[in-house]
Amino acid sequence: MYRVWNYVTNYSLLLIAGALIALVWANIDAGSYHHFVDFVIVDHFFIGHAHEEGGHITRTLTLHYLVNDVFMAFFFAIAAKEVWEAIILENGSLRGRKAMTPLIATAGGMFGPIAVYLGLAAVLGVYETVSRGWAIPTATDIAFSYLIGRLVFGAGHPAIRFLLLLAIADDAAGLIILAVFYPSGELAPEWLILSFGAAFVVFLLFNWLPRRLDRGNQLRPNSTWVRQKLAFWPYLVAGCLSWYGFQESGIHPALGLLPIVPTIPHADRAFGIFAEAEQYLTDLLNWIEHHLKHPVEIVLFFFGLLNAGVEFSAISEPTWLVLLGLIVGKPVGIFLFGWFAAYPMRLGLPQGMRSIDLVVIGFVAAIGFTVALFVASVAFPSGPVQDAAKMGALFSFGAALLSIIAGKLCRVEKVPA
């Protein structure tokens, strides 16, 4: 439990603190809050929001852009690291038949919220205005969902592992959705050659080649030299090039480090995001993650501060669409798809887990928060619709209480570690 709580305090409590400060600030003095959010750090700079001025393109680097588009790339890189290890490594949690039911349930946990969001939007007559936000309620906040899941089920319940698999797969799908459906500008895919070219070169020269030269030599002198002398620097350079390629390609630059993550030397097997063994791994990928911990804490604080400042008067239809998409669409979708995978498809559920537990898992997974807030910020331009959608993402914390109630009603028996 300590490692779970440590993860939450590292990556989420500062985010919540920033969000609460933003809410209070925006409702006391909205003018000064928005002035802070749009504070210009450097004008006429080479990165930032482009605008026309006298027939020429200029760019302005704002505080909001610096956090959302530049520094949040480190947060998404950490998420990508967990997804990558779950897919590629021996005993990775998303490998093989054991992961099929959670993966199919994950699909339900995305299609359910989309159906509720778009269906209610059509019924309310606001479809044209809000349809672009369909992906907001598909998100799951992995840290808080996992913590609430342990409170509801107990650390030893098989539903906990199921929930974690679902949350990791949800993160992977969310990254794909952001890249494909929410470009940050006009698409220029030729720039991705720079991103994936940088990834290929850094992998070839600083990962594959040293290991190739060390074949048959247990001392691994070349790999050791690269690790000790060059460390993370080649990957940092490649990351900068990849980030710039994503920005110029029109894909959201916060995803710019994703091609670099798989190129970094990693452990031989996966232990899991909250496993105690993770803190003792010394491979370069885990070393980088450990050293990014404190910077990402600060980034998430400012992300909450710069994105959650919504006036309560902004609450409107998008708020309820996002919230109902999460607290209705998630449980229904996860239950239906999970049940179909377990029984008609005969993939089964983990031993000791009941069908009704899928409903409880659905409520736990309905805590969207971090990624939901981020998607809301890119789905809509600044204004009342974006603010209303963000409020729905913030209200998704109510799913924690609903999860506890659902656990009681479904007679979940806690299983200690």
N, C-alpha and C positions, 0 to 999 in steps of 0.2 A: 504493500500500500504506500510505503514511503516514496518509492520511485514514481508511482502514478501522481501522488500529490506534488512531488518535486517538479514533475513535468508541467502540471497545471499551473503551479505558482510561477514557474519560469516563463511559460509561453502564454498564459491566459489572464492571470490576475492583473498584470500591468495593462493589458489590453482593456479589461473591464474598467480599471481605474481611469484610463484615458477616455473611454466611452462615457463614463458617468460625469467626468469633468466637462466633456463636450456638451452633454445634454443640459447640464445646469447652466453653463456659459451661454449656449445658444438661446435658452429660454429667458435669461436675464438680460442679455445684451447681444442680440443677434448681429447687429452691425459690426461690433468689434470682433466677434467670433469669425465672421466671414472675411473680414479684413485680414485676420491672422491666417486663415486657411489659404487665402490667395496671395499671401505675402510674397513679393518678388525678391528672389535672392540675387539673380543676375539677369539683366535684360540683354537682348540681342546676343543670345548664347546659342551654342550649336545643338543643345538638346532642350526639349520642353515642348510647349504648345505652340505650334506654328500659326502665324497669322499674317495677313497681307498688310504691308505698310508702304505706300507710295510705289506699288508695283513690284516690290521685292518681298521675298519670304524672310521673316525674322522669327526668332524663337525666344521664348521667355522661360527661365527656370524658376518655378514657384515652389514654395514649401510643399504644397499638396502633391505636385508632380514628383518631387524628389523622394517623398515617402512612398506614394502609391506605385510609381512606375520604376523607380530605381531600387530603393532599399527593400521593398517587398519581394524583390527577386530572390533575396536570401531566404525568406520564409518559404516561398514555393520550392526553392532548391532543397530545403530540408524535407518538405512533404514528398518531393520526387525521390529523394534518397530512400525513404521508407518504402515507397511503392516499388522502386527498382529492386531493392533487396528482397522484397516479398515475392517478386516475380522470378528473379534470375538465380538466386542462391539456393544451395542445397537446403531442404526443409523450409524453403520460403513459404509463407502462409497462403499465397495465392497460386501455388503450384498444385497440379494434380486433381484427382477426383474429389478429394476432401474439401476443396474450395468451391465446387460447382454450385451447391445449394446457396451458400452465402453470396456468390456472384450473381446468381439469378435473382435472389432476393434484393440485391443492390439495384438491379434493373427495375424491379418493382418500386423500390424506394426512390427512383427517379421519374419513372413514367406516371406513378400515382400523383405526386405533387404537380407535375406538368398538366395532367388531365384536370385536376381540381382547379388549378390556377387559371388555365385558359377557358375551362368550362364555365366557371363563375364569372370570368371577365365577359364572356359572350352573353350570359344571362343578365348581367348588370349593365350591358350596353357600353362597356369601356374597352372592348377588345382592341380596337385600333390604337388606343392611347397607351395601353399597358402590355401588349402582347410581347414586346421585346424583352420583358423581364421574366419570361417563362422559366429560365434556369435558376433564378434566385432560390426558390424553395427546394431545389434538388440537393442543396449542400448539407453536410453533416460536420459539426465541429468535433473533431476526433478526440481531443483531450477531455472536454467536458462531458461528451457522451460516454466515454469510457469510465470516467469517474462516477457519473450517475448510475451507469450500468452496474458497477461494483456495489454501490449502495443498495440497489434494488435486488440484484441476484446473489450477491456475495462473491468473493474473489474466486471460489472454486467451481462455480456453476458453468456448465458447457456453453450457456448462452453468452458468456463474456467473450470467449474466443470467437464465437459466431459474430458478435457485434463488432469486434475489432477487425475481423476480415472484411465485414461489410463497410466499415468506416474507411479502411485503407483503399478498398476498391472504389468507393464513392469519391475519395480524393483523386484517384487516377482519372476517373470519368470527368470530374470537375475540371481538371487541368486540360483535358482534351476539349471540353465544351468551351472553355475560355479561349483557347487557341483558335478553334474553328469558327465559332459563332459570334465572338466579340472582338473583332479587330479594332485596333486603336486608331486606324486611319485608312486611307486608300491602300488597297493591297498592292504590294510590289514584291511578289514571291521570289524574284531573282536574288534579293538580298539574303535569303535563307542559305544561299550557297556559302556566304561568309560564315554564318553560324555553324552549319554542319561541316564546312571545310575546316574551321578552327577545331571543332570536336574531333574530327578524323585525324588531323595532324598531331594534336596533343596526345591522343590515344596511341597513335602509331609510334611516335618518337619517345614518349616518356612513360608508357605503360607496356605496350606489346613488345617493342624492340629490346628493352633491358631484360624482360623475362625470356625472350627468345635467345639472347646471348648467354643467359644463365642456365640454359637447359643442361641437366645432368650435374650441375654444381650446387650442392646443398648450401654453400656459403652465400650464394646469390650476390656476388660483388657488384655487378652493374646495377641491379635493382636497389641495393643498399646505398650505393653512391648517389643515385638519382634522388632517393628519398631523403638522404642526409644533407646533400648539397643544394638541391633545387627545391625540395619540399613541395609546397603548394603553388609556387610562383608560376610555373608554366600553365597551370589550370586557371589561375587568376587572370593571366593575359588572355587565354582562350575564352574565359568567361566574359571579359570586357568586349571582345570582338563579337561573341555570340549575342550578347545583350544588344549591341549596336545594330547587328544584323536583324534582330527581331523588331527593334524599333523602326528601322527604315523599311522593313517589309510590310508594316502595318499590323502585325500581330502584337498583342499587348506585350510590352517589353518586360513586365514583371515575370514573364515566363522565359525570359532570355537565357537563363542558366540551365534550363532543362536538358539541352543537348550535351552539356559538359558533365553532368552528374554521372552518367554511365561510363564515362571514360576514366574516372578516378579509380585507382587501385582500391579494392574493397576486401572485406573479410571473405573467408571460404564458405561460410554458412550463416544462415540467419537465425537469430535468437528471438527476434520480435521487438517491437518498438518499446515495450515497457519491461522487457526482461532484464533482470539484474546483471546478466553477463554483458549487456551492451556497454555499460560504463567502463568495462575493462578492456575493450577492443582497442587495438593500437594501429589498425590499418589507416591509410591516409584519409579515406572517406569518412570514417568515424572520427578521426582526429579533427578534421575540418568541421564536422558537425558540432563537436564538443566546444571548439573555439568560437563558433558562431553563436553559441547559446546566449551570452550576455548582450552582444550587439542586436540580436533578433528580439530580445526582451524589450530593448529601447525602441526598436522599430515598431513593434506591435503597440506599445504605449502611444506613440505618435500616430499610428494608423487609426487607433480608436479615437484619439483626440481630434484628428482632422476629418474623420468620416462619420462619426456618430452624433454630431451636433445638429440635431433635428428639433425644430419647434413642435410642441405638442399640437399646435393648431394645424400642422401638416397632415395629421392622421386622416386618411381617406380610403377610398376603395383599394388602392394598391397595398395598403397596410394589411387589410383583412385577406386579400388574395394571397399574399406571401405567407401570412400566419396560418391560414386554413390549408394552404398547400402543404405546409410542413406538418401541422398537428392532425390533419385528416388524411391527406394524400400519402404521407410516409407510412403510417401504420397500416392503412388499407393495402397499399401497394406491396409493402414488404410481406404482409401476411399472405395475400393472394399468390404472389409469385413464389414465395418460399414454400407454401403448401403445395403448389403445383409441381415444383421441383422435387419436393420430398416424396410425394405420393404418386401422382400420375406418371412422372418421369422416373420414379423409383431411385432417386439419388439419396433419399433418407435425410434424417436430422441427426446431429450428434447424440450419442447415447446419454440419456438423462434429460434431454430437452423435449418439451411438449410443443404441440402445434400452437397452443395459445400463447406460448412464450414469444412467438413471432410478433404478436400484437404489441407486447410490452417492449420488445426490441425496437419496433417501429416508433413508439413514442420517445424512447431514449434517443434514437437517431434523428428525431425531429428538431434537436437543438442545432440550428444552422449557424448562427452568429458570425464567426470570423469570415468564412468564405462567402456566406450569403451577403454579408455587408460589402465585401469586395465586389461581388458580381453586381450588386445593386448600383455601386458607384460607376461601373463601366457600362451597364445596360442602358441607363438613362442619362441624358445630360443634366447638369445641375438645375435644380428647380423643384417644384412641388411634387412631381411624380417620383423623382428620385428620393426625396426626403420621406415621402409616405412609404415607399418600398423599404427604405432603410429602417424605418420604425417597425415594420413587420419582422425584419431580421432580428432586431433588438428584442422584440416581444417573444421571440422563439425560446427565450430562456424559460418561459412558462411551461415548456414541455418537460422540464425537470420535475415540476410538481405533478404534472399529469402522469409522468412515468411512475412515480411513487404510488399514486392512486391506482393506476392500472395494475401495478404489481400486487397491491393488496386485493383488488377485485378479482384478479386472475389467480390468487392464492399461490403466488410464487414463493417457494421455500428457499431461503438463503442457504448457500453452500459455502462454508468457510474454506479458506485456502488450504 
